[in-house]
Amino acid sequence: MVSRIWRWFVNPWVQLAICVLFATVAEIFLKLGAVATANLASAWSWTGLAGLRSGWVWWGILTSLVSLFTWLAAIRKLPLTIAFPIANAVHIFVPLSCWFFLGEEILPRRWLGIALVLLGLLIVAPPAAKLEERL
């Protein structure tokens, strides 16, 4: 049972999905931390160093690291020409997450961009499915 779960977890496609999920979560955490520590009156506010006082920023850094390690695990076995375009699903999930969780507005032009990224993923998916057959 444990070996079956482990085999599933180390599957490069699962690693790629985890990478995208954690990259999305990291961006939400970093945004929350940046907003919580924003102090435009400070002469050093442009550096963003004040964000390090926020637990949200530290959670964002941690989830970014998990995303990085799962990305490295995924591209170890998947061609970069397939993994990279699929990883760009983050450009769909981050705006949707900001809209859903943070109440940020998505303008029509952004919706068009999301649709184009989705179309690109649909174009890339068939070669990825063929690759899956060979793995």
C-alpha positions in Angstrom: 0.0 0.0 0.0 2.7 2.5 1.0 4.8 1.6 -2.1 1.7 2.3 -4.3 1.2 5.7 -2.7 4.9 6.5 -3.0 4.9 5.4 -6.7 2.0 7.7 -7.3 3.5 10.6 -5.4 6.9 10.4 -7.3 5.2 10.3 -10.7 6.5 13.3 -12.6 3.0 14.4 -13.6 2.0 14.5 -10.0 5.1 16.4 -9.1 4.3 18.9 -11.9 0.8 19.4 -10.5 2.1 19.9 -7.0 4.6 22.4 -8.4 1.8 24.4 -10.0 -0.4 24.2 -6.9 2.3 25.3 -4.5 3.5 28.1 -6.8 -0.1 29.4 -6.8 -0.4 29.1 -3.0 3.0 30.8 -2.6 1.8 33.9 -4.6 -1.3 34.2 -2.5 0.7 33.9 0.8 3.3 36.5 -0.5 0.5 38.9 -1.4 -1.1 38.6 2.0 2.3 39.2 3.7 3.1 42.2 1.5 -0.2 43.8 2.2 0.0 43.1 5.9 3.5 44.8 6.2 3.1 47.6 3.7 4.5 50.9 5.0 4.9 53.4 2.3 6.2 56.0 4.7 9.4 54.0 5.3 12.4 55.1 3.2 13.2 51.4 2.7 9.7 50.3 1.7 10.8 49.8 -1.9 13.0 46.9 -0.8 10.2 44.7 0.5 12.3 43.7 3.5 9.5 44.7 5.8 7.6 41.7 4.4 10.0 39.4 6.3 8.1 40.4 9.5 5.0 38.6 8.2 4.3 34.9 8.8 2.5 34.9 5.4 5.7 35.8 3.7 7.6 33.0 5.4 4.8 30.6 4.4 5.1 31.9 0.9 8.9 31.3 0.9 8.3 27.8 2.2 5.7 26.9 -0.4 8.0 28.4 -3.1 10.7 26.0 -2.0 8.3 23.1 -2.2 7.3 24.2 -5.6 11.0 24.4 -6.7 11.8 21.0 -5.4 8.8 19.4 -7.1 9.7 21.2 -10.3 13.2 19.8 -10.2 11.7 16.3 -9.6 9.3 16.7 -12.5 11.8 17.9 -15.1 14.2 15.2 -14.1 11.9 12.8 -16.0 9.8 15.0 -18.3 11.1 16.9 -21.3 11.3 20.6 -20.5 9.5 21.3 -23.8 6.4 19.6 -22.3 6.8 20.5 -18.6 7.4 24.2 -19.0 4.2 25.0 -21.0 2.1 22.9 -18.6 3.6 24.6 -15.6 2.3 27.9 -17.1 -1.1 26.8 -15.7 0.0 29.0 -12.8 -0.9 31.9 -15.1 -4.5 30.7 -14.9 -4.6 29.7 -11.2 -3.0 32.7 -9.7 -5.5 35.3 -11.1 -8.4 33.0 -10.4 -7.2 32.5 -6.8 -6.7 36.2 -6.4 -10.2 36.8 -7.6 -11.7 34.1 -5.4 -9.7 34.4 -2.2 -8.6 38.1 -2.2 -11.5 39.6 -4.0 -9.3 41.2 -6.7 -11.0 42.1 -10.0 -10.2 40.4 -13.2 -10.5 42.8 -16.2 -11.8 41.5 -19.6 -8.3 41.7 -21.0 -7.0 39.4 -18.3 -9.9 37.0 -18.9 -8.7 36.9 -22.6 -5.2 36.2 -21.4 -6.4 33.4 -19.2 -8.4 31.9 -22.1 -5.3 32.1 -24.4 -3.1 30.3 -21.8 -5.8 27.7 -21.5 -5.9 27.3 -25.3 -2.1 26.9 -25.3 -2.4 24.2 -22.7 -5.0 22.4 -24.8 -2.6 22.5 -27.7 0.3 21.1 -25.6 -1.8 18.4 -23.9 -1.9 15.9 -26.8 1.9 15.6 -27.1 2.0 15.3 -23.3 -0.5 12.4 -23.4 1.6 10.6 -26.0 4.6 11.1 -23.8 2.7 9.6 -20.9 2.2 6.4 -22.9 6.0 6.0 -23.4 6.8 6.6 -19.7 
